[in-house]
Structure formats: C-alpha cells, structure tokens
Amino acid sequence: MAAIKNVKPLSAEKLFDLLKTEFADYINEKLGSNLAIEYAHVYDVINVLFPEVIDGPALTITVTDDVLIVTVHATDSDYNTDLLEEHLIRFLELKAS
C-alpha cells in the first residue's frame, strides 16, 4: 500500500477522468506496450484493471481530501504488478502535486 499526498486536491471524479484519458498512454509509453486498461469507480474508490494480463482488479485507489491510497490486489499474479503499481504511483504523484 502506498500513500500519495493529494496536494491539488483531486476528487475521485476528476481522478477517474484523468485515468480514463491519460493513464493508458502514460503507462504504455513507459512500458513500451499496449495494455488494455479498465476502470471502475464507486464513490471514493477507483479500481484499475488490466484484463489481458490479470484477472479482477489489480490496483485500487482510495481518494480522500488529503491522500490517495494505492492498494495492490493481484499479489499472486504472474504479471509484474510491482511495475504497474510503480507507474501508477508516479502518474498520481504528477497529477496530485
């Protein structure tokens, strides 16, 4: 689990929009890949899914006024979820600070 200060602050709705419009390009450029990414948003929780490589939610972002908390769910996956988490955290740091 990682916590990122929500300096701007970003609401869950605004972050959800940023993820849908910018995150796929960001991570695919960093990884040199073409991952399909899906998102599910309910209240202050956003699930990030990589359906081609991981079954179910891989990462969850919980949004508060002060912090964005990233939780990894796919810890037993064959895919490198640490790398996905690292790039998501960097993306969130860029957008929240």
N, C-alpha and C positions, 0 to 999 in steps of 0.2 A: 504494500500500500504506500502511495506517495501523496504528499500534500503540496499543492501549489498555491501561493498567495494570490487571491483574487483582487488584485490592485485596482482594476478599472472601475468597478466590478462588472463582471459578465453575469447576466441572468442565464438560467437554464435554457430559455427560449433563444436568446442571442447566441449562446454557445452551440446549441443544436444547429442553428442556421449556418454558423461558421464551419462546423464539422461537415455538414452536407455539401457546402460549396467549395471548401478549401482543403480539407484534410486529406482526401484521396490523392489529389495532385501532389501535396506535400510529401506524404509517406512514399508514394510510388516513385517520386523523383529521388528520394533518399535511398530507397532500396533497389532502384533500377528494375522495378517490377510493374505489374498491372493488376494488383489485388482488387477484388470486388469488396466493397465495404458497405455494410448496412448499419442503420442506427435505429434505436427505439428510445422514445422519450416519454416519460411519465413523471409529472411534477418536477422535482429537482434531481431526478436520476436519468442518466443517459447511458444506455448500453451500446457498446461498439462491437459489431460482429464482423467476422471475416469468414463468410460461409464456405468459401472454396477450400480453406485450409483448417478451420477449427469449427467443431460442432457447438452450437449455442453461443451465448455471449462470451467474448474473450476478455473484455475490459468493461468496467463500469466507472462512470464519472458521477460523483455526487457533488452538487453545486450548492454552496452557501454564499452569503454575502462576503465572507472573509476568506474562504478557501475552496479550492477544487480538489477533491479527493479521488485518486485513481486506484481502483482495486482490480487485481488480476484474478480471473476465474479459471482460465484454461491452463492451470499449472502442470497438468499431466499430459499436455498436448505434445505431439512430435514436432510441431512447428515452434520456432523460436519466439515465444511470447514475450520474453525479456526485451527483445529487439523492438517488437511492436509497442510495448509499454514505454520504452525509452523514447521512441519517436513521438508518441502521443504526448508524453510529458513535455518534451521540447516544444511541440506545437502549442500546447496550453500555456507554457511559460511565455512564448512570443505573444500570444493573444491576450493574456490576462495581466501582463505587466506593462 
